Amino acid sequence: MPSWLGEVAVLAHMLCHCGLQKAIEEHVQFARARMGDYEVIDFVVMLMGYAMSGERSIKAFYERLLPFASPFMALFGRANLPHRGTLSRFLAALDETPVEALRTLFAQDLIARSPFASPPGGLWDRMGSHWIVIDIDGTKQAARQRALPQTPDLPAPHRRYDLVAAPAYLGRKRGEIARTRTTVLQAHTRHWLATFGNAGNGDYRGELLRAKAAIESYASSLALPLSHVLTRLDGLYGNAAPLADLLTQNGPGVIVRGKDYHLLDLPAVIARLQHPADQQTCHPESGTRRALFDCPDIALTPTGPVVRMILATHPATSSPPSIGVVRHGTVYEQFFTTVPQGAFTPADVLDLYLHRGSFETVLADEDLEQDPDRWVSQTPCGQEFWQILSQWIWNLRLEFGQHLSATTMRLTELSYSHLEESVQIEESVQIEESVQTEESVQTEESVQAEESVQAEESVQGEVPVQGEVPVQGEVPVQGEVPVQGSELVCYGPPQWARRSYTKGFAGADFALQPDGTLRCPTGHPLYAQERRLASNGSLRVLYAARLCHCRPCPLRAQCQENGTTTINPRRVSAVFRPLSCTALAPPHEPASDGSASHEPATHESAPDAPTPDEPAPSYPVLWGDWERCQIRRRWFHLLRTQTVLLAFGPLEHVVREDLPHPHVQTRAQRAHWRLSWKQRLARNARPSTAPPLEVTIHGLPVLFAQSFGFDVVTAA
């Protein structure tokens, strides 16, 4: 028996238990001749089994599957296994409609169940704000083809990959053609959000717009503010044209490596480079030292978009750099971003972009386990259909692994590069050579020394904890507002909004929990999504529920004003009023007459933003995610080392009289009318008189079995 058949059995039960198989049968529909008695669901389960098997080709997969074809199809309630030639004809005939229907179901299933916490990981900046990071990048698959003679007396050659691939840049001169696939990855749980493929180098701007739509749908489904979704892109998108498509009002943020080096000639950039660098970093492994210059409000074109540009410079070497441009013996690298300056320092932006190297490891794991870029079809829609199913299997394996052995989110300090003392290096801070006087150097060193002393004396806030919100008598993470001196504002109990005219649940009906979440009347959690600081010092916290909890809730009509017609989850807002200031500064110095003063100083209300004399609250930049490999590897190891038993039950004999009767045709059969979708599905359905299939999988934990509705059998 193949070692992967047990995992296929779990998949088949899960698809039936969660209603996914029925959804595929009802929504992904396609009819064409030369498909026999088979339907779309028959080919879907074959491709899912192929993705799980890890076999290198369809032929090898069929050779392993044929001895177990009957139980394999019986797992999904189907009768016969299609031939692999029938599968090829099906994929070759597919059009856009079933592919987009499958993509829609894939996106809906992504947020229907979440074994991970909510929000699913994230990035916490130096102001304590929460972000979700999503990576967008492309991968290419080459198709080698022979060089054929082309002479006037020969017909034009017919290439098998003419529809699915085209000439592309691969860095090699072998006449190869390729297909580009743009993938969208949630960087914290490693869930795939979407995939879009095109021949050759692809339509990278069109695929970026489709990726943006997928991100917006994902953020809306999880009630995440789109302004705190951060997309990381490589240098392919690092100029004005694609960024103008992505950077819209109230759209997601971006971090991208730039390639518009003509911006170095802007007067504002030249003036900025004539001053010392904001930070000096050293890579701990390569030892590369970079001087970082922060250039805010740089317009990529006269009409926008306006971004924050980080310039990383280091001295040039004898070999030309692979990335960047060389000017006057200095290598300049560009990074464009939209994150606030107070939230991320230039070194944070650099570390966050270089951290996207973890995306390449996910692509490597995907190639090793499933290899979705291998050629399954020679048509664009057929190849896209296979790659969507492959990403779906990846996400389901993450869900299985997390249910098998639940792991908690790990928090890691993102800062990777070592910060160095600001050193004035003439080559890295100037484009044009200039001579500085001794007096200006001494003045600059004295200013830097004074700033470093002030930075050491500033009070740093505590590390923000996920889900932490203000409660009564407690200092909120994002509500800590520095005022004159070293004082923090304390907040009182939450004040809830009044009951609406529908007489539904008010904000006070949602109990505040010690972990900072709320509990609705049915016991589901609401998580803090936004924190807004008003000019009077009050703090408004917006909580939101999960859409997958609100949709099936029996109290939805009473809880939400629009009842079942709304597509948004329930939201609740609370206002926290400032009470008083607790001084964190050292004790008051004695008065002039020698007596100690014990009266606390009074201050005005906190301003909207700290003044230049007041240091902004600074927390470490934290990265929250889950293990990259172990969740799936534990699942593989268990399912491929445990005993799996397949047994057909006894056949139920039905006593009936075989009376001879003539075959009577219906009017529809005589007129050759088209079959309905229900009739088409019934042609290859497993008959009710077939013997039942019983599958026994050893070693599954009880909690896992209960999560997916398995019957638990206690071993003797």
N, C-alpha and C positions, 0 to 999 in steps of 0.2 A: 504494500500500500504506500502511495506517495506520502512523504512526511508533511506536506502542506495540506492534505485533505482534511485534517482536523480543524485547521484555521478556516477553511472554506465552509465547514459545517457550522462553525460559530457565526461566520458572516451570514450564511443563509438564514439561521434562526433570528439573528439581529434584524435583517431586512424585513422579515415577516413580522417580528414583534413590534418594530417601530413604524410599520406601515410604509416603508420605503419601496418595497417591491410593488405594492399596489399603486403607489404614486408614479413609479416608472411606467407601469403598464397603462395607466390612464393618461399620462401627460406626454410621454415620449413615444409618439406614434409615427409610423412610416410604413407605407404600402408600396410594393413594387413586384413585378413579375419575377420569376425564377428564384423565389425565396422558399418555395415548397410550402409546407405547413408551419413554418417557423415565424415567430414574431420578434419584435425588438428585444423583449425581455430575454429570449433565448440567447441572443448574441451578447447582451449585456452581461449575463452571468458567466458566459465563456470568457469574455475579456477580463472580468474581475478575477476569475480563477487563474487566468494567465498572468495577471499582475501579481497575485499572491504567490504563485508557484516559483517565480524566479528563474524559470527555464529561459534559455537563450533565444529560442525561436518558437514560432507557432507549431512547427513540425515536431520539435522535441516535446512540446507540451501535449500534443495529441498522442504521441507514442506512449507517454506516461499515463494519460487519462483514459485511453480506449478500454483497458480491462475493467475500469471502474466507471464507465460512462453512465450506466443505469443508475447506480446510487448517487452519482454526482448530480444528474438532472433531477432525481427524486428529491434531493435536498431543497430544491427551489420549486417543487410542485410541477415539474415539467416531465414530459415523457421521453423524447428522443433527443440525442445529441446531434446538432448540425455538423455537416462535414466542413472541414476547414476551407474547401473551395467555395462553399455557400457563404461562409463568413467573409471571404475576400470579396465576393460579389456584392454582399450587403454593404460593406464599408465603401466599396467603389461607387455605389449608387446613392449614398447618403447626400442630403442637401442641408442647407442652413437651418431649416425649421426644427428637426429633431435634435441637432447639435445645441442650439440655443435653449431648447426646452430642457435638455440634460444639464446645461450650465446653470439654469435657473434653479433646478432641484438641488444641485450641488451647493449653491450659495445658501439656499434655505436650510439645508441640513447642517451647514457649518455653525449656525447660531441656534439651531433647535435644541441641541443638548450640549452642555459644556461641563466636562468633569473637572475643569480647572476653576480657580477662583474667579470672582468677578470684582473688579475688572481683571481680565486675563493678563497679569503681569503689567509691566510698564517701566517708565523712566521718570525719576523724580529729580527735578533740577535744583539749583541752589536757592531758589525761592520756595521750595517745597511743593511746586505744582507738579501735576501728574500728566505724563504724555504716553501715547502708544506709538511705537516705532514700527513702520512697515517698509519692507525692502522691495524694490522693483528692479529687476535686472533681466537680461536676456541670456539665452544659451543656444548654441548652434549644434546641429547634427549634419555632418557631411555625408554625401552619397557619391561614391567613386564610380566613374563610368569610363569606359574605354574610348580611346580616340579612334574615330571611324573615318575612312577616306571619303572625301566629298569631291566628286568630279562631275562634269556635266552629263556623263553617261550613266550615272547612278541616281536612283531616287533619293529623296531627302530622308535622312535617318530618323527613325522613330525611337524616342527615348522614353523609358518607363517612368522617369521621375520628372517629366516636363511640367506636369500640373502641380506637383507638391514641392518642388525645389527649383532653385535658380542659381546662377553664378553669384557668389558672395565672397567677401573678404575673409579669408581664413588664415592668412599669414603664410600660405604655402603656394607654390606654383605647380600644381599637378592637374589643373583643369577640372578640379572637383566642384561640385555644386552643393548647396546646403539649404537648410531650412532653419529659420530663427524662431525661437519660442520665448515670449516675454512672460515671466512668472511674477506673481505677487505673493509675498510671504509675510505672515505676522511674526515678527522677530522674537517674541517672548515665549510663545507656546509652539512655534514652528509649524503652525497650520498654514496650508496653502489656501489662498483666497481666490485665485483665478489663474488662468493660463490662456494666452492668445498667440497663435502661430501664423506665420506668413512665409512665403517663399523668399529665398535669397537673404538679403540683409534685413528684410521685414519693413513694415511701415511703423517705425518707432514712434512717431508722433501720434498716429491713430491708435496704436496699442497703448500709449501713455494715457490718452483720454479714456479708453475703456478701462484701464487699470484704476484711474481716478474714480470712475463711476462705481466700480466694485468696492473701493475703499469707502466711498460715501455710503453705500448701502450697508456695508459691514458696521460702520460707526453708528449709523442711524438705528440699526437693529439692536445694538448693545447700549443705546442711549449715551453714547460717548460724544462729547463736543468735538466737532470736526476741527476746530481751531487748535486742539491739542493732540491731533494726529500728525505725526512727523514721518515723512517719506524720505528714504535715503536712495539716492540715484548715483550711478556712475558717470564718468565723463561724457558718455554718449549724449546725455541730456544737458550738458553744461554750457549752453548758450541761450540767447534770448528767446529764440523761436519756441522750443518746447517748454521752457519755463513760463512763457506768457500764457500757454495753454493750461498749465497746472496752477499757477498762482492767481487765483481769482479771489474776489471778496468772500470772506468767511470760508475759504477753502483750507485744505490741509497745509501744514508747514513743510519745509523742504530743507534738506542738506545734500549738496551735490558738488562734485569736483568741477570747477569751471575750466573753460578753454577759450574764453574771450580775452586774450592777453592784450588786445588793444586798449583795454580799460586802464592799463598801467600808465598810459599817456594822459589820463585825465588830470586836470590841475589839482583837484582835491586829493587824488591818490599820490601825486608827486609831492604835494605838501605834507601828506601824512608820512611818507617814507623818509622825509628829512628829519623826523623826530625819532626818539628812541622807540624800540619795539615795546609792545604791551607785555609780552611774555617771551621767555626763552625756555625751550623744551629740549629734552634729550630722550631719544627712543631707547628703552632699556636693553633691547636686544641688538639692534643694528648700530646703536651709538650715534645715529644721525641727529645733529643739533639743528634746530630750526628757530628762527626769530619770527614771531607772530605779530602781525600788524592788523588791527581791527579798523575797518573802513565802513562805517555805517552809511545807510541811505545812498547807495550807489545805483544809479539808473542804468540798466543794461542797454536801453535805447532811449532816445529823447522822449518817447511816449511811455516808457516803463517796460517791464516791471522794475520796482525798486527793491533791492535786496541788501543784505549785510554781507560784505565781502571780507574774507579773511585771507591775508597774504602770508604764506609761509616761505621764508627765504633761507638759503644755506649756500656756502661757497661752492662754486663749480669745481669739478675735477677734470682730469685729462680726458675722460670718456664722456660723450654727450649724455645728458639725462634722458631716461625713458619717459618721464613726465615733467612738464613744466617748460619754461623758456629761460634762456640764458641772456642776461644783460649785464655788461660791465663786470663779468666775472662772478655774477651771482645768479643762482637758480631761483626763479619765482614760481610758486604753485598757488593756484586760486581755489578757493572754496566759497560757494554761495550758500546762504542760509537765510531763514526768516525768523529764527528764534531770537528772543529778546537778549539784549546785552547783559542785563542783570541776572538772567536765568542761566546763561551759559557763557563762560569765559572763552577767549579764543582757543586755549588749550583744550577745553571741554568739547568745542566744535570739532577740533582735529581728532581727538580721541574717539568721538562718537562716529565720525566718518570712517576712520581706520578700523573701527570695530565691525564694520559691515563685512569684514573678511569672514566672519562667522557664517554669512550667507553662502559663501562658497563651500563650506564644509557641509551644509545642508544639501546643496546640489550634488556634492560628491556622495553623500549617503543615499540620496535618491537614485543616483546612477548605479550604485552598488546593489541596492535592494530591489529596485523595480525597473530601472533604465527606461523611463518613459519616452526618451528621444529615439529609441530604436524604431526602425521602419516596420510598421504594421500594415499600413495602407499606402497606396500610391496616389491618393487623392487628398486634397486639403481637408475636407470634412471628415473623411474616415480617420485620418491621423489625429485631427483635433478631438474627435469622439473618444479615441483611445487614451489620449493624454488627460482629458478631464476625468475619466474613470480611474486612471492611475493616481491622480492627485486625491481623488475621493478615497481610495484604498489607503493612502498614506495617512489621511486625517482619521480614518476609522481605526487604524492601528494605534495611533496616539491615544484615542479614546479607550480602546481595549487595554492598552498598557497602563493607563492611569487608573482605570477601574480595577485592574489586577493588583497593583501595589501603589496606592495613592502616595504621591510625594507632594511636599509643600513647596511653595515658591521660595527661591533663594535670592537673597539681596547681596549685591556685589557693588563695591565702590568702583565706578567706571574709570576714574582717573588712572591712566596707564603711563603716560609720558612723565618723566621727572622734570619738575620745574627748577630752573636755575636762576641764580641772581641775574638781574638785568645788567648785561655787559655791553658797553658801547662798542659795536663792531662797525667800522666804517663801510666795509663791503656790503653788509646786509641791511643797512638802514638808509643808504643813499643810492640814487640812480646816477646823479652827477657828483663828481668829486668836489669836496669843499674842505676848507681848512677852518678848524675851530680854535678859538683862542683859549689860553689856559684859564682865564677867568670864567668863561662859559662852562668849561668842563667842571671846575670846582663848584660853580653854582648848581649845576645839574646833579652832581654827586651829593651835595648837601640836601637838595630837595628829595632825592631818592632815599637817602638815609632817614629823613624825617618821616616820609610816607611809610617806610618799612617799620619804624617804631610805632606809628599809629596803627598799622595793621596788626602788630603783635598785641597791642593793648585792647583791640576790639574784642567784644564778647561774641563768641560763635554760638549759634543755636544748636539744639539737639538734632540728631538724625531723625527725619520724619519716618514714621512707621506707617505701613500701608493701612488705609482705612481709618486713620486717626482723625477725629473731628472734635470740636470743642464740646465739652459737657459742663455741667454746673460747677463753678469754682475751679475749673481747669483752664490752663493757658492753651489756646488752640495753636496747632502747628502753623497754619497760614494766617492766623489772626494775631500773631505776635508782631506788634508794630513798634519799632524803635522810636523813642522820643528823646528829648534832650537828656543828656546823661547816659544812663544805661538801664532804662526802665522798660518794662513790657506791660502791655494792656491785658487785664484779666476780664473775662466775659462771664455774664450771668447765665441763668437758665434760658433755654430757647423759647422764643415767642412764635406761635404758629399762626397761620392764616385762618381767617374765620371760615365757618361752614358755608358752603356755596348754597345757591338757591335750590339746587336739586336735593338738598338734605342728605347728601351722601356722607362718606367718611371725611372727617376733617383732619387737619394735620395732627391734632392732639391725639387722634386715634392710633397713630403710629408710634410705638414705644421706642424710645432711644435706648440703645444697647451699650454696654461698657466698651465694646470694640469700635464704637463710632458709627455703626449702622443703625437702621431703623427696622422694626418688625411690623408688617402689615397685620390686619385682623386675622388673616389666614395663616400667618406664621412665616411668610416669605420675606427675605431681606431686601432693603433698599439701601443703595450705596451712594456715598457723597460723590457727585460729579463735578460741581463747580463751587467755588468760594469767591464771593465778591465783597470787596472792602469798600464801604461807603465813605464819603467825605466826613461824616460825623463820627467816624470811628466804629460804627456797627458793622457786623459781619453777617452776610447772608449766605447760607449753605443750601444748595439745591441737591436733593436726593432723587434718585430714579430707581425704579424696579426693573426687573428683567422682563422682556417681552414674552419669553417662553413661560413665565409664571403668570402673566396677566391674561394671556389669551384663553387658557382653559379654566380660569378661576371662576367658581360659581357665583362670586360676589362682584363680578366685573361691572354689571349694570348698575349696582349700587355705589361702587367705588369711583367709576369714571363717568363724567357728565354725559359723554357721547355713547356710553355703553359699548356695545360690540362693533360699532361702526368706526371707531378710531383705530389707527394703526400704531399708536404710540403707547408706551407703558405709563403707569401712574407715576406722577412726580409730586414731591412735597418739598416745600421750602420752609426754612426756619431762620429767624433773625436773632443774633446774639448781640446784646447791648453791652458796651464796656462798663465795668463797675468802678475799678480804681486801679492805680498803678502801684506795683510792688517794686521797690528799688532793688536792683541787683548790683549797684555800685558799692564800693567799700564804705565803711562807716564814715559819717560826717567828721570832718576835721574840727578840732577845738576852735572855739571862737577866740576873738582877740583878747578877751578878758580871762582866758584860761578855762572857761566853763564849756562843757560839751553841749552841743545842740542836738536834741532828740526829736524835733519836729520835722516830719517829712516835707520835702519840697513839693510845691504844687506846680503843675505844668498845664499847658494848653492841650486841647484834644489833638490826637495824632493826625498828621497831614496825610493826603492821598499817597504821596511818594516821599521817601526820605530826602532831606536836603543834602547838599554836598558835604556838609560837616558831619553828617550822621551816616555811619556805615550801614549798608543794606544787609538784611539778614542773609547769611550765607550758610548753606548746608552742603554736605558732600553730594555729588551727583551719584545717584544710586540706580542700579540696573536690576530689575526684577524679572526672572525667567525661571524656566524649568530645565531639567537635564536634557541634553540634546539627543543622546543615543540610548541611554539606559532604559528609558521608558519602553521603547520599541524592542530592544534586545532582550529584556526580561520576558516580554510577550513571545518573541520568537523561541527563546530557549525553552519555555514551558510547553508551548503547543507542539514543538517538534521533538520533544523527548518523552512525552506522555503517551500512554496507550489509548488508541482510538478504536472502538468496536463499531462495526456497521452490520446490522442484522435485519433481514426482512422478516416480518411477522407472518403468521399463517394466513393463507388466502381464505377469505370468507366466501363459501359456496352459497350461491343463491339458487334455490330450486325454482325452475320455471319450465313451462311447456314450450317446446320448440315447435310452434305451429307454422306450417308453410304459408307465407303470404306474399303476394306480389309486391315488388318495389314500387312505391308510389312517389312521384316527384311533386314538389310544390311548384307554384307558379313562378316563384323567384328562381328556383333551380332551372326550370325549363327556359326562362328568359335570360339566364346567366347574369342575374343581378349581382352587384357587388355585395360581399359579406359585410356585416357590421363589425365593429371593433370587438365586440363581445364574442361573436362567432369566430372571428379570426383567432382570438386568444384560446378559445376552447379546442381548436384543432390539435394543438400539441400539448394540451393540459394532461396531467397525469390522471387517468381514470379513477373513479371512486372505488372500483372493484379491484384495483391493484393492491398487492400486499403492502402494508404500512412499513416504513423504514424507521428503525430505531437506532439512534446514534448515542454511544456512551463515550464520554471524554473524561478521562481520569485526571485528577490533579487541579481542577479549577476550584478556586476558593468559593466559599458559600456566599460571600457578599457579591462577588462577581456574578455568580449564577442568579442571585436574586435581582440584580440590577437589570438583567436582560430577560428575565422570566424563564430561566431554565428550571427543570425539575431536578431536585437534589436527591441523590441516592446515596445513602450511608453505606460505606464499604463494610463488609463483615469482618 
